[in-house]
Amino acid sequence: MKIVKLNSTAKPIIRPLVAKLAWQGAMDTKLSQATDFLQALGGASKIESINNRATRLRIALVDMTKTESDDEFKALGVLPSIPKNACC
């Protein structure tokens, strides 16, 4: 790896580029996370409806047996699920 010192005229050009690359990296991470969630839910065809709440998503599935275990969701960073009948 070669380290190059930038002169003051190059810095204003480089900063926006670095910011854009960081943003793209964050978006790639979010897209990958969303894809993992969708796969853990059993795929898009298994989703009946999605409603947003203040702190979570309410997702109704066609068939709960096709989803991954709660441990798999926890590994993806999802809080434990609450069955439909257990909550208000």
Contacts in CASP RR format, 6 or more apart in sequence:
PFRMAT RR
TARGET T0000
AUTHOR 0000-0000-0000
METHOD contacts of the structure
MODEL  1
MKIVKLNSTAKPIIRPLVAKLAWQGAMDTKLSQATDFLQALGGASKIESI
NNRATRLRIALVDMTKTESDDEFKALGVLPSIPKNACC
6 14 0 8 1.000
33 76 0 8 1.000
36 76 0 8 1.000
37 76 0 8 1.000
37 78 0 8 1.000
38 44 0 8 1.000
40 67 0 8 1.000
40 68 0 8 1.000
40 72 0 8 1.000
40 73 0 8 1.000
40 76 0 8 1.000
40 78 0 8 1.000
41 47 0 8 1.000
41 59 0 8 1.000
41 61 0 8 1.000
41 67 0 8 1.000
41 68 0 8 1.000
42 61 0 8 1.000
42 66 0 8 1.000
42 67 0 8 1.000
42 68 0 8 1.000
43 66 0 8 1.000
45 62 0 8 1.000
46 61 0 8 1.000
46 62 0 8 1.000
46 63 0 8 1.000
46 66 0 8 1.000
46 67 0 8 1.000
47 59 0 8 1.000
47 60 0 8 1.000
47 61 0 8 1.000
47 62 0 8 1.000
48 60 0 8 1.000
48 61 0 8 1.000
48 62 0 8 1.000
49 59 0 8 1.000
49 60 0 8 1.000
50 57 0 8 1.000
50 58 0 8 1.000
50 59 0 8 1.000
50 60 0 8 1.000
51 57 0 8 1.000
51 58 0 8 1.000
52 58 0 8 1.000
56 79 0 8 1.000
60 84 0 8 1.000
61 67 0 8 1.000
70 80 0 8 1.000
70 81 0 8 1.000
73 80 0 8 1.000
73 81 0 8 1.000
74 80 0 8 1.000
END
